[in-house]
Amino acid sequence: MIRPSNSLYVGAMSGTSVDGLDLALVDIRPLKGTLQIKVIDAKTVAIPSTLREDLLKLGQPTDDNFDQLGACDNLLGLFIGESISFYLATLGVHAHDVAAIGSHGQTVRHRPPGTHATPFTLQIGDPNNIAEVTGITTVADFRRRDVAAGGHGAPLTPAFHKILFGNLNANIAVLNIGGISNITLLGTERLVGFDTGPGNGLMDQWCNIHQGAPYDNEGAWAASGQVSDSLLESFLSDPYFALTAPKSTGREYFNLIWLERQLGLFGQVASEPPHVKDVQATLAELTVQSIADCIEQNSNDISALAVCGGGRLNNYLMQRLAVRCGFDETRKINVQPTEYWGVDGDSLEAAAFAWLAYQRVSNLPGNIPSVTGAKGERILGAVYPS
């Protein structure tokens, strides 16, 4: 068992959007039988464009290249390590002040139970390099032990969501809108969390192709289009949306190949193909509708939705969520960014992996079986000593 000499941890997270490396410096310490968690500082570092392009290619289930995989694993590990070292230096924090780094890495393939003959999940970003560059004990590979125990290995953040929001005495759901959206329903008898489906990922890719921009700023392009109800219905007919929890997904499922196939099938029955901006509007509505359906189907008690991740900065998406989550006159959900509850929506996911590092070095479990579907609680992550 590693016995950290202090209470500082660093979390590093690169999500399905591959739009940046989120870093968080977190103070975690036991206090009267509970954990006191304070995010000291947070920052997002842009991933170098060439590395980002290679990571995006690896995330597509075609033309797999082992040389590219190995190179990206090495380069991403170096980038994470160098980014953390520079980040800590700017804060005046020394390596010996930090108990451990929790690095999620970049998911390049996720094949959960029920979707693949042999379930597996793979994150890269060599933690050996991170430990070597920073001189700080690094914890990584958090997901595969849960998969080995029969779980999905995802999402892992609901337990952390419960720590942050569980004392609010409110039936609240925490929604992370990254490339893929995942939700934690705290207003249920047992903790429930799962991937609802696409978040920003499909919208970002469609925007990049037709607008030459990496994302739809504030959702302005989607807002200029018209939602195609028939196309939305076609999107929602995908079998993933009918699955019950536990469930998880990723870019290898919801990607441009999926979208082009859907548009091709829709074009065979549509009298007139939708305009590209109408496709964007419909993709936004797909994200909103799939989230609202999950809330409606899994909890009748949720009264508030706390939104983190890049999607909370999409004004159009947030407006549509507020409208769609007004299920009837007697049940309207208060949709707000997590900042409304005093939680930074950019650092939340990175902070969760700082907490997972704390759990690992403390020999405490990091998964919740009711969320992932694993056979039981497991200590997650491999330790790479400084």
N, C-alpha and C positions, 0 to 999 in steps of 0.2 A: 504493500500500500504506500502510495506517495503521500507525504505529509507536507503540504504547502506551507511556506513560512509566512504567507500573507494572504490577503483576500482579493487580490486583483486578478481578473481573468480577461482575456481578449477573445472575442468571437469574430469569426470571418465567414462570410456567406456570399456565395455567387449563385443567384437563382436561375430559374428557367428562362428569364428574359436575356440573360448573359449581358446585361447592360452596365454592370459595374460590380466591384468588390465592396461589399458593405463591411465596415469594421466597427466594433464597439468595445470600449474599455468599461468593464463592469466590476463593481465591488459586490462580492457575494460573501455573506457571513451568517452563521447560525445566530439566532437571537430568540431566547425563550421558547425553544421548541419549534420555531419557524425560521424561514430564511429571510434575511434582509437583503434586498437586491436594489442596487442603485446604478443606473447607467451614468458613468462619469463623463464620457464623451463619445461621439460617433462621427464617422466620416465615410463617404463613398469615394472610391478611387476608380477612375475609368480604366477599363481593361484595354491594353494596346490593341489597335484595330486588327492587325494581322492575327494575333492570338485569338481575338474574339471571333473572327471569321472562321478560323480553324475549329474552334470549339463549337460553333453553330453547325458546321459541316458534320462533325462527329456526332452531334445530337440527332441527325437525320439517319434513319435506318437503311441507308443505301451506300454502296461503294465504301465499305468499311476498310480502313487503312491502318494497319498495326503500327507502321512507322510513325504516322501522324499521331496516333494515340499515345505512343511512348514519348514522342517529342512534346506534345501538349501537356502530358502528365508532368514532365520535368520542368518545362517552362512556366506552367501555371504555379507549381510549387515554389519555384524561385521568385515569381512575381508576388505571390502571397507573402512569402517571407520578407522580401525587400520592402513591400508596402507596409507591413506591420512594423518593421524596424524603423522606417522613416516616420511613421505615424507616432510611435512611442517617443522618438527623439523630439518631435515637435511639441510633445506634451511634457517633456522633461522627465519621462518615466524610464527607468533603467530596466534591463532584461531581468535582473535579479529581483526586481520588485513584483514581477508577474508570476503567479503560481503556474499557469498553463494557458495555452492557446487552444481553443476549440475551432477546428477548421472543417467546414462542411465539404469544401471542394466543389467541383462542377459535375453535376449529373450528366453523363453522356449516354446512358441507356438505363431504362427502368422497365422491367418486365414483371409486374406483380402477379401474385397467385390468381388463377382463373383466366389469365389472358395469354399465358405462354406455357408450353409443356414443362419447361424448367424455369421456375421463377428466379430472378436475380435482379440486383440493382448495382450500378457501377458509378462511383464518383472518382474523379481524378484531381490531381493537384498534390504532387508527391509530398507527404508530410515529413519525410526524411529531409528534404530540402528546407522546409519551413523551420524545423528544429535546428538544422545546421546553420542557416543564415541568421536566425534570431538569437540562438543560444537559449531558447525557452522550450521547456517540455511542451510537446504538441500532442493533442488528442484528435484523431480523425477516424474515418471509416465507421461512422455512427450507425449506418442503416443495415448493414449486412447481417449482424447478429439477430436482429428482429426478423429478417427474412428467413434466416436459418431456423428460427423458432416458429415458422409458419405464418409470419405476419407480412405486411406490405412494406415495412420499413419506412412508412410515411402515412400521414404527416407525423413529425416528432414534436412539433411546437405546441400542440394543445395542452400538454402538461405545464408548460411555461405560461401559456395564456391563463391557465387556471390560477397560477401563483399571482400574476399581475392583476387580474380582473375578478378573481373569485370572492374577494371581500367587499364587493360593491353593493351587496344585498340587492342585486337586480338580475333579472333574467336576460342575460346579454349573450350575444354571439360575436365572436371575433373572426373577422374575415380578412384574409390576406389575398390581395389581388396582385400577383406577379405575372409571369408568363402563363402559369396555371393558377387557378383560384383554389384556396382551401379554407375551410370554415371549421370553427370550434363552437359547439353549442353548449354553453355553460348552464343554461336553464333547464337541463334535463336531469333525471335521477342518476344516471351514470354519464361520465364524460364521453361525448361523441365528437369525432372530428374526421374529416375526409376531404378529398379533392372533389370540388363540384364540377370541374371541367375547365374549359379555356378561361384565361384571364385576359391579359394584354397580348399574349403571344400571337394569336392569329391576326389581331388588329394591327400589331406592329409590322408583321410580315407583309400584309396587304398594303399598308401605308407605304412601306419601303419600296414596294414594286411600282405603285401607281403615283406616289407623291415624291419619291426620292428622299423621304425623311425617315429617321429611325423609329419615330412614333408619332401618333396623332396628338399634337399639342393641345391639351385641355379638351380633347374630343371634338374640336371645332369641325373637322372634316366629316366625322360621323354625324354631327348635328346638322350638317348641310344636306344630308341624304334622307331618304324615306325608307323606313323599315318595310321589307317585303314579308308579309305574314306567311305566305306560302313557302318562301325560302327558309324562314325561321322554323317553320314546322318540319321541313326537310332536315335541317340541321339537328333538331331535337329528336328526330327519329333514330339517331345513332344509338346503338345498344348501350353505350356507356351510361347514358343518362337514366336508363331504367334499372341499373344496378343498385343494390342496396349496400349500405356501409357494412363492413369496412371496404373502402375502395380508394384507389390512387391511380394517377395517370401522369403523363408528361409530354414533352415535345415530340417524342418518337411516335406518339399517337395523334395528338392534335397539332398538325403542321400543315404546310402548304400542299403536300401531297393529299392529305385528307380534304382540305378545302377545295382543291381542284377537282378531286373526285366527286365531292358533293355538288359543286357547280355544274359538272358535266352531267350528272344524273338529273339535276334539276332542269338543265337546258333541254333535255329530251322531252319534257312534259310542259315546259313553260312556253306560252305564246310569244313572250318577249323577254329576253334576258335582262336582269336588273343592271342599272348603271353601276360603275365601280364604286361611286360614293354611297349608293344604296346598299351595296354589299357590305361596306364598312359600317353603316348604320345597323345593318342586320347582325353583323358580328358583335357589335356592342350589345345589342339586344339579346343575343345568345348568351353572353356572359351574365347579363342581368337576370334573364329569365331562368337560367339554370340555377343560379344562386337562390332566387326567390322560391323556386320549386322545392329545392332542398330544405329550406327553412319551413315551408308549409307542410312538407311531408314528414319532417322529423321532429318538429316541436311546435306545440300550440301556445307556448308560454313566452317565447322570445319577445321582448319589448324594445330592445335596442341592438343596433348593429354597429360595432366598432371596426372601422376599416383601416388597415395598414397596407404597406406596399405602394408601388408606383401608381396603381389604379386609383388610389384616393385623390391623386392630383388631376385626374381626368374629370373635369367638371360635368361634362355631359353624362358620363357613366354614373357619377354620384347622384345627379338629378334623376336619372332613370331608375336607379336603385330606390331612391326615396319614394318615387311614384309607384313602382311595382311592389314595394313592400308595404304599401297601404292596402292590405288584402281586402278590407271592408271598412265600413264606418266605425265598427267597434274595435278594430285591431289595426293600429298604425304603428309601424316600427320606427323608432328614432334612429336615422342613419347619419352617422357622424364619423369623421376621421378619429383615430385613436387619440390624437392630441386633445380632443374634447374631454377625455378622461385623464389627461396629464401624461400620456405615454407617447413617446416619439415614434411615429409610424415608419420612419426610415431605418431605425436601428433595432427594431423589435426582433426581427428574425436573426440578425447577427448576435444580439444579446442572448437569444435562446441557445445558441451554440456555445456561448461562454458558459451558460448554466449547465449545458450537457457536459462540458469539460469538467466543471465542478463536480457533477454527479459521478463522473468516471473516476476522478482521482480520489473521491470519497468512497468509492466502491458502493455506490447507490444506483438503483435502476433508473433508466432514462426513458423507457417506453411505457405506454399504457395499453394493455391488451384489448380493452374495449374499443380503442381507436384503431390500432394497427391490425388486430386480429391474431396476434401472436399467442402462443400457448401459455404464456405467463410473462411476468416481469423479467427483464434482462438488464444486466450492466452493459451499456453500449460504448463502443469506441475502442480503438487500439492506441496505446500510449507509446510515444516516441520521445525518450528522455533527452534532455538538453545535453 
